[in-house]
Amino acid sequence: MGKAPPIENRIRELRFHAGEMTQQQLAEAIGMTRQTIAAMEQNRYSPSLEAAFRIAQVFGVEIGEVFQWKG
Amino acid sequence: MSYREKSVWAEVLVTVLVWGVYFLNLSGHVLNGGGLEEPGFAGAWGGRFVETLIAAIIAQIILTSIVGALTPKAERQARDERERAYRWRSQAVGFHALIILLFSLGFFLFAAGGLTGAMGQEGGTPALQTLTSNSLVLAANGVVAAVILAELVAFSMELFLLRRGR
């Protein structure tokens, strides 16, 4: 349904570098479901700005290191 | 499958099974000519409606409890923005479906009433006489059916978005 949003992310890679954090662990850290993390990693869902900041905070990086605009 | 998705499947199951049986019985009864001129039609189907409503509430409580028991607490408590957004989007679609269904029902009742009046009650067909004598009961059931169908449209949309949507 619809085109993929023109935003890419490095969540999977950042999880790997964060001690192979699981999708479930990241989901619990930001108060979301594992399915939503999976949807983000597959570029099927673009999170809100607040959720994007929360994800960056979990990995201890700037938001631009997690999400990149590809429009 | 997330807690929300399981919950929606439970709602679909209850709606289809419980209300499906009720409306199948009602439509079968009316289409087979039963209740066309029955004096106790309203009371009988009013009673069955209340029974169905209670059954739907009990079934929903049981299924929600089962879904809750099968889902970890952390997942149940997650307030997921994606699921919330899909829920709102689905309810908007369901609302549009409701408008269309109610408009169609209104048109049907208006046309049936007009036809009945034009033909006269004595000269009307049995189906039209049913609409005349039990019109309020049938109209009320039509409204309930429209609401339930709109809910099913919303549930279907939400399940589609949760499984495949963006």
Boltz contact constraints between the chains, C-beta under 6 A:
constraints:
  - contact:
      token1: [A, 1]
      token2: [B, 165]
      max_distance: 6.0
  - contact:
      token1: [A, 1]
      token2: [B, 166]
      max_distance: 6.0
  - contact:
      token1: [A, 2]
      token2: [B, 166]
      max_distance: 6.0
  - contact:
      token1: [A, 28]
      token2: [B, 74]
      max_distance: 6.0
  - contact:
      token1: [A, 31]
      token2: [B, 78]
      max_distance: 6.0
  - contact:
      token1: [A, 32]
      token2: [B, 78]
      max_distance: 6.0
  - contact:
      token1: [A, 32]
      token2: [B, 80]
      max_distance: 6.0
  - contact:
      token1: [A, 33]
      token2: [B, 2]
      max_distance: 6.0
  - contact:
      token1: [A, 33]
      token2: [B, 78]
      max_distance: 6.0
  - contact:
      token1: [A, 33]
      token2: [B, 80]
      max_distance: 6.0
  - contact:
      token1: [A, 35]
      token2: [B, 2]
      max_distance: 6.0
  - contact:
      token1: [A, 36]
      token2: [B, 80]
      max_distance: 6.0
  - contact:
      token1: [A, 36]
      token2: [B, 82]
      max_distance: 6.0
  - contact:
      token1: [A, 44]
      token2: [B, 166]
      max_distance: 6.0
  - contact:
      token1: [A, 45]
      token2: [B, 82]
      max_distance: 6.0
  - contact:
      token1: [A, 48]
      token2: [B, 81]
      max_distance: 6.0
  - contact:
      token1: [A, 51]
      token2: [B, 81]
      max_distance: 6.0
